[in-house]
Amino acid sequence: MYNYILVTAVLSWWLSQIIKFVINLIKFKEFNFERLTGAGGWPSAHSSMVCSACVAVGRVESINSTAFAIVCIFSLITMYDAMGVRRAAGQHAKEINKINQFLLNFDDIKDAMNTKDPIGHISKKVESNYNIMKEYLGHTPFEVLSGAIIGVIFAFLMPMSIGG
């Protein structure tokens, strides 16, 4: 049994996540396995997945079908959300992390000067008081568009059936 729509969408998502992982590996020269499943960054795996599903439904059901219309609507909502709410949340997290780091450093430097082990004092404070917020949440329009293009191309390259 082969579900072209489901397989295409999931594999398109994985392809984009692998591209994201490899780009991160090249850029930072370290393995960051969170990039295999995490949100944010180039390309948008969510956009890739929903656009490949949209094209796949269009190929199977026709672009005049109700199913295609529904998938199109959800695809647009997903991509809009990635560029809007999730991107803004990531930008907020980045600024909150900066503020927390500044405040923590300012207070702890003053406190640490009165201890026998200033460095140890600061590192303990950081570990116990400061939760780093995840900054990779949303996407730029370019990241969303790139993911969408990958998804569309991938859906046209995937075979609609296996065998026969």
Residue, then its C-alpha position, 0 to 999 in steps of 0.5 A: m500500500y502506497n499513500y502518495i500524498l502522505v509519503t510525499a509530504v513526510l519525505s519533503w519535510w525530511l529532505s528540508q530538515i536534512i538540508k537544514f542540518v547539513i547547512n548548519l553543520i557546514k556553517f558552524k562545523e558541529f553536529n546539532f541534531e536538533r536541526l533534524t527536527g527543530a523549527g526555524g531556519w533555512p529552508s522551512a520544512h513546514s512550508s516544504m511539507v504543506c506545499s508538497a501535500c498541496v501539489a500531491v492532492g492536486r495531482v491525485e484529486s485535481i485542483n478543482s477538488t474540495a480536498f485541494a482547496i482545504v489543503c491550500i488554505f491550511s498551507l497558506i495559514t501554516m506559511y503565514d504563521a511561520m513568517g508572522v507569529r512564530r518568527a516574532a516569538g523567536q525574535h522576542a526570545k532572542e531579545i529576552n535572552k540578551i536581557n537576561q544575560f545582561l542582568l545576570n552578568f551585572d548582578d553576578i559580577k557584583d556578587a562574585m567579587n565578594t566570594k572566594d571563587p568568583i568564576g564558580h559563583i557566576s557559573k552556578k548562578v547561570e546554570s540555576n537561574y537562567n533558562i535559555m529560550k529557543e530562538y529558532l522558531g519562525h522563518t523569514p519570507f525567503e526561508v518560507l519561499s525556499g521551503a515551498i519551492i522544495g515541496v512543490i518540486f519534490a511533489f512533482l518528482m515523486p512517483m504517484s504509484i509504485g510498481g505497475 
